[in-house]
């Protein structure tokens, strides 16, 4: 069963269970997937579906920070609950140590030695890691490892 099929099946289950919050989140995700399919003008692959879900997690995580800074704890909690639902469909996140191992391997592979080699490292690492790690975390780690101490 593909991830998109699982989302559709879970949407039906949530509707039958009258789980309003889960229905709202899953409908929103389904809508985002349809929009991504239209934008790409082709059927979405599993990796494309994961990217859509990961971007929604990132968007909502940013929104939580904004809501908290604005004193809207109720909205922050709602988005955190939505993030928890979306993360059920994403692959297990990598630990920072796992990401660091991949970054160090890529640095050695391309012979990177300075911040000027950032692009040579970042692109292949992002392709290898996919949605299992946050791009910002990887960026900080690459810069730290390429900057002489």
N, C-alpha and C positions, 0 to 999 in steps of 0.2 A: 504494500500500500504506500503510495507516494505521500509526501508531506501535505500537499494540497488536498488529496483525498481524505487524509486523516482530519484535516481542518474541517472539511465539509461534514464528515461523519460526526465529529465532536460538536459541530454547530447544531446538527439535528438532535443529538442527545441532550445538549444544553437547552434547546427549545422545549423538548418534551419534559425536562426536569424543571422548567420555568426558572432557570438560573439567568436572571436578567443581565447581570454584569458580564458573565461569560459569553452570553449571546451577543451583547454589544461589541465586545472585543473581537470575537471571532467574525462577526459580520464586517467589522472595520477592516480586519486583515484580509478577508475574502475580497472586499472592495479594492484594497491596495494591490492585491495580486491580479485582479482583473485589469486595473489601470496599468500595471507593469507589463502585462501581456499585450495590451493595446500599444503601449509605448514602444515595446520591442518588436512588435508585429510578428511575433512567433510564440509558440507554446513555451512556457517557462520550464527550465530544467530545475532539478532539485537544488542546485547551488543558487540559482536565481531566486527561488522561493526563500531560501535561507537568508539571502541578502536583503530581501524586502522585510522579513521579520526582524533581522538585526538592525536595520535602519529605523524601524519603528521602536525598538527597545531604546536605541540611542536618542531618538527624538523625545520619547517619554521621559527618559532619564534627565535630559536637559530641562524638560518642562517641570519635573519635580524640584529641581534646584531653583528654578524661577518662582515656582509657587511658594516654596519655603522662604525665599528672600522677600516675597511679597506678603508673607503672613497668611497664606492660604493653605493651612495644613490639611483641610478637608480635600482639596483638589490634589494635593501631593499624595495623600493616602490612596485616593482613587487611582491615580496613575501608577503608583507602586503595585497595587493589586493587579492592574492590567499588565504591567511588566512581568509579574510572576506567572500570569497565564501564558503570555507570549513565550517566555523562556522555556516552558514545558515542551515547546516544539523545536527549539534550537538544540544543536549538539552541545555536549558537555563543554564548558569553557576550559581553556587551558590555564594552567597555573603560570605565574610569572617565571618560575624556574624553567618550565618547559619552553616558554617563549624565548627566554634568554639563551637556552641551549641552541635553539634554531637560529637565533640571530648570530651567535658566536660561530656556528657552523657556516653560515652564509658569508660572514666577514672573512673567515679563513678561505672559503672557496673562491671568492673574487679578489682576495688580497687587499681588502679595504684597510686603509690606515689613517684616514683623516675625515673630518666632516664633509669634505668635498666628494667623498665616495658614498654619501648618504643614499642617493638614488639607486646605486648599484646593489645596495643591501635591502632597502625598504621594499622595493617592488617585488622581488622574489619571495621575501619573507611574507608579505601580505598575501601573495598568491598561494603559498604553502599553508598558511594559518587559516585563511578564509574568514569565516564568521566566528571562529572559536576564540578569538582574542580581539580586544578593542584596539583600533588603529592608533589611538592616542597613546596608549600604553606602549605599543611597539615603537612608535616614533620616539618617545622619551628614552626608551631602552637603547635604541640604535644610536641616538645622539650621545648618550652617556658612554657607550662603549667605543664610539669613534672619536670622542674628544680626549686628547691627551691629558693625563692628570697632573 
